[in-house]
Amino acid sequence: MARQAWCPRCDELRSARAGSPCPACSSTLLRLPAGERRPTPAGWVAAALDGLRALLPAARTLAVGLAVVAVVAGAFAAGRVTRATPSAGPVTTSPTETTVDDSGPATRGDSVYGWPSREQNKLSLTLDRIQVRERNSTLTVKVSGLAADATVAGLRGVSITGKDGGQLLRGGPVEFAPSNDNGFSSQRQVDVLLPGPVEPLAAVAAVTVQGVWVTREISEEALGTVVHPGLRRLDESVQVEVPPPTCRGCSLEVRCTSCRTMQVAGTDYRRRNVVFLLTPKGPRSESILRFAPPQVVIVNAATDFQPTVSAGPDGTTAVRFDAAELAGDGSGGRYRFRVTVQSRIEREVAGPWRMSSPP
């Protein structure tokens, strides 16, 4: 049998001699106790899912099982598990953005308007300014009525017309234009780059917007407790023994504290591996789990870190981390932590808004 040693940082078996550096993270590999072999990540996931399935409603067992086996096994199978990294947010369903080249300052006209629209779906728009260049134009619109935590991602169906109703934007109406939101209050100044010059600028009589795409950052929280007497934080300089296959008296509890659109569907704790499942509560399209995967942060008094997160097509999300990350903040072997799930929800507020010259 090939030599094997355990990496305490990666929590993986390596085909190398104990005392040598881990090929993935350079931590010192540790000796396995005689006769002891850690299960493969895929094998552990299967065992954990067996326990979790028993906790899920019977009607969801098959669907959740298939989804989680696919996403979790893919994340935890061969090699070192890679943790999620922060991102600006998940991919949204907004229309495809049109990339245009900003050619610099206005060279073919710059006009200020101040033309308001009527309120539609609690939003009102005011045409502020149009700047025209050789290859493109910048449209500046003020948007009023937004929530304090919302930003404008873009405008849909932008058209610029003259008094006769003819299109003045070269290339015609723009299906979707990404915006630069410059405000932090209920009124935002939004700059939109349009892929063509407005000509003649002096003939502009109205600007119409069919929809406003609004983005909101949202978060929901759960609290967890790991009970594991004698749990120690991983330290590369200290030779720690491989965790025992079972831990009498060890347990994991995760419960929602501010969960409007998600719920904890099951938990499992084996060999220091903390695993819990989150599922949408209500329609997935309205859940914080609607985009896969969401950003998850684990926080306790000793540390904060990002666990491994995998999500299935139905929004079922598996979260996994090593309980040793929590060590150093335990009282009587109890380690409490907070789970913060963050996501970005983007939706379209339908218009239309017509901003036209006063009669």
N, C-alpha and C positions, 0 to 999 in steps of 0.2 A: 504494500500500500504506500502511495506517495506520502511524503512528509506533509503535515498540515499544522498551521499555527493560527492563532486568533488575533485579529486586529481590534483593540478595544475602542478605537475611534470610529472606524468604519462599521464595527460590529459584524465582521465578515470573516469567513475562513479564507486563508491564503495558502497556496501551495508553495510553502517555503519553511525554512527552519526557524524555530523559536529563537528570539534574540536578534533576528535580522530585521531590517526596516521594511515596513509595508510598502509594496510597489505603488499603491495608490496615494497614500498620505504621509509616508515616511515614519509613522509611529512605530515603536518597537513591538514586534510580534510576540505574543505570549504562548507558553506551552499549554497544550490541552491536557487535562487530567486523564489518567489511564482509562481507556474504554469510553471516554466521553467524546462525542462528536456533535457539533452544533448542526441543527437542521439547515437546509438551504433556505434562502429567502423565499423562494417559491413554495417550498414545503411548509414554512411557517405561515405564509399567507393563507394557504389552504386550510391549515389547522385553525387559524384565527377566524376565518370566514365561517367554518363549521359552527363555532360558538356564536358568532354574530347572527347567523341565519335563524337560530332558535329564538332570538329576541325579536325578530321582525315579524309583522303580521303575516299570516299564511298567504294572503292574497298577493303580497309583494315579494315573497321568498324567491321565486324563480327569476323574476325580472331583476331584482336587486342583486341576486347571486351572480347572474350572468354578467351584468354590467360591472360589478365590483371585481369579479375574477379577472375580467379583461383589463381593466384599468390599473388595478393594484398589482397584479402579477407582472404586468408590463413594466411598472415602475420599480418593483422590488426584485425582479429576476436577476439574471447573471450580473456579477460585478458589483461595484460600489453604488449605492443609492445616491442620486444627485438631488439635493434639496431645491425647492422652488426659490426663485429669486424675485425681488421686488420688481414690479413693473408699473407702467403708467396705467395699466388697467387691461381688462380682457378685450378681445375683438368684439366690436359691436355690430349691429345690423343696419347701421346707417348706410345711405347710398355711397357708391364708389366716389372717392374724391378725384377732382380734376387737378392735375399738377400743372401749374403755370409758372413762367419765369417772371419774377419781378424785375422790371428794367430800371428801377430807380425812381427819381423824382418825376412829378407830372411835367410833361413836355408839351401836351396838346390840350390843356385846359384843366381848370380847378374851380369848382363851383360849390358854394355853401347854400343849403336850402332851408331846413327847419320845417319840413312838411310832415304833419302827423297823420296817422291812420286812425280808423275806428278800432275800438277794443274788440278782440276776438279771442275766445277761450282764455280770458283774463290777461291776455298780453296785448300790448299796443306798441307799434313801431313808429319811429320818426326818421325820415330821410334827413341825414345830417350833411353829407358831403359826397361828391364824386370827383375823383382825380383820374385823368386820362393820360396814358402813355402811348408809345408807338405800338406796343404789342398787347397791352392789357389795361385794365382800369381797376381802381380801388373804390369800392362802395362802402361808405360808413353809415351805419344805422344804429340808432339808440333803441334798445328794447326795454320796455317797462313792464313791471308786474311779475318778475321772476322771484322765486324763493331765494332766500339769502345764501343757501348752499348750492345753488344751481349755476351752471355756466352754459354759454351758447356754443355748441359744437359746429354749427353750420346752418346755412339757409338753403331751402329747397325751392325750386321753381322760381328763379329770379328773372324778371323781365323788365326792360327799360323801354318805354314807348314815348312817341311824340303825340301831338294833339290829334293827329289822324289815326292813332292806334298802331302805327307802323313801328317795327322793332328798330331801335337805335344801337343796340349792342351787336357788334359784328359777330356773326355766328348764331344769333338768336338767343332765346331764353336758355339759362343755365340750369341743368337738372339738379345739381347739388354743388354748393360752394362752401368749403371749409372756412371757418372764421377764426379770428383772433379776438378773444373776449378780453376787453381791457377794464372791466368794472368789477366792483366788489360790493355792490349794493343792489337794491331792487331795480335800478336802472343801469343797464350796461351799454357801453359803447362798443360796437362790434364792427371790425374791419373785415371786409370780404374781398378777395382778389378775383376778378372776373377775367376769363381767358379771351380778351379782345377789347379793342377800344370802343368807347361810346362816341358815336359821331352822327350828326353834329351835337356837341354838348349843349349848345344854347337851345336846342329844340326839345330837350327833355321836359315832358309834361307829367309823367307818372312813373313810379317804380312799384312793381307788384311782387310780393313774396307769398308763395303758396304754403310754406311750412317752416317752422323753426325747430331745429333739433337741440334739445336741452339735455345736459348731462348732470347727474348728481352722484357724489361719492357717498356711499352708505356703508354702515358697519353694524354687525350684530355680535352679541357676546354670549359665551357659556362659561361656567366655572367647573373645574375638575379637581379631583383629589386622587392621588396615588398613595396607597398604604403599602409600604415596603420597608420593614425594619432592617437596618443595616445597609441601606442603599448608599453607595459611595459615588462621588463624582469621578468621571474618568480623568486620569492624570497620566500623561505619557511617561513621567519619571517614576511612577510607582507601579510595581508589578502586581496587578490584581488578578485574582483567579477568575476563570470563566464562570458566569452566573449559573447556578444550579438549574436543572430542567424544570423544577417546580418550586414554588415558594408558598409555604403554608402561611395563611393569614394575609397574603398580599391581595390587593384588590384595586379596582379602578372605578371611579364614578365621574360621569360628566353630565351636567344638567344645564339647561338653558336658563339664562337670567334676563336677557333682553333679546328674544328671538321672535321677530314678527313674521318672518317668511321662511324660517328653517326650523328643523327639530333634530334632536339627537335620536337616532334610530337604533343604536347598539354600541356596545363597548367590549373590548377584550384586552386582557393583560397577561402576557406570558413572556417569561425570560427577559424582563425589563422592557419589552416592547409595548408601548402604549398605542392602542388603535381604537378609533371610534369612527362611526359613520354619521354623516349629516345628510338629511334628505329635505327636499322642498316641503314647506307647509303651505298648502293651497296650490294654485296654478304655478307651474315652474316659470312661466313667462313673467311672473311678478315676484319671483324669489331672488334673494341675494345669490343663490346658487345657479341662476339661469345661464351664466357664462362659465365655461370650464377651463382651467380650475380657478376658483377664487383665491385671493391672497389670504393666507392664514398666519397669524402671529401668536406664539405662545409666550406668556409673560408670567413671571413670579418675582418674589422679592430678590432672588439671587441673580436672575438673568432674563433675557428675552431672546427668542430665536424663531426661525421659520422651520416648521416641520416639513416632512414629505407629504405632498398632497396630490391625489389622483381623483379624477371625476369621470363618471359614466355619462352616457347620452341622455339619461333621464334626470340628471342633476345630482344623483347619489354621489357623495363625496367622501372618500376615505382619507383620514388624517393619521399619520404615524410618526412617532419619535421615540427616542431612547429615554427611559425614565431617569437615567443617570444625568441627563441635562438639568434636572430639577434639584439634584442633590446639593446640599449646602443651605437649603431653606426648609429643612424638615424638623418637625417637633414631634418626638415620639414615633418617628417613622412615617409621619403623614406629610405629604408634599402637595400643597395647593397651587393651582395655576389657573390663569385666565386664558380663554380662547377668544381671539378677536378675528372675525371673518370680515374682510373688506372687499368691496366690489364697486363697480361703476355701472350705473344704470343710465341708459340713453334712450330717450323717447322723442317722438315728433309731436309737437303741438300744431294742430292743423289751422290754417288760415282760411281764406286769403286775407292779406293786409295790402291795401292800396294806398300809397302815399302820393298825393297829387298836388299840383299847384293850386293855390286858392282861386276861387272864381273871380 
